[in-house]
């Protein structure tokens, strides 16, 4: 973040893209613009692969839907954490923290990433 309302500078953006492409990142947490940036590329797992149907309903107002530019299909790929969560309580983020799991996440780590996701939801 460069201090201009959540926009990422070019070097940080390129570094993040490279780390995601290299399967170095198993879970992303940050400002909504990260979902905007990678969601259109089909860059995240569908939330139905992470959450139960009950959780999807419970958090329906906090789900992020993107349109995959390649397929034209909408998919739910991110979630805004409840305001009282460990990341905001710890001072890591402001009041809004969005999370997603990149499709390039290390296959061996996806189950653990899902568990962290659920843990941060307070489930």
Buried (B, 14 or more C-beta within 10 A) or exposed (E): EEEEEBEBEEEEBEEBBEBBEEBEBBBBBBBBBBBEBBBEBBBBBEBEEBBEEEBBEEBEEBBBEBEBEEEEEEBBBBBBBEEEBEBBEEEEBEEBBBBBBBBBBBEEBBEEBBEBBBEBBEE
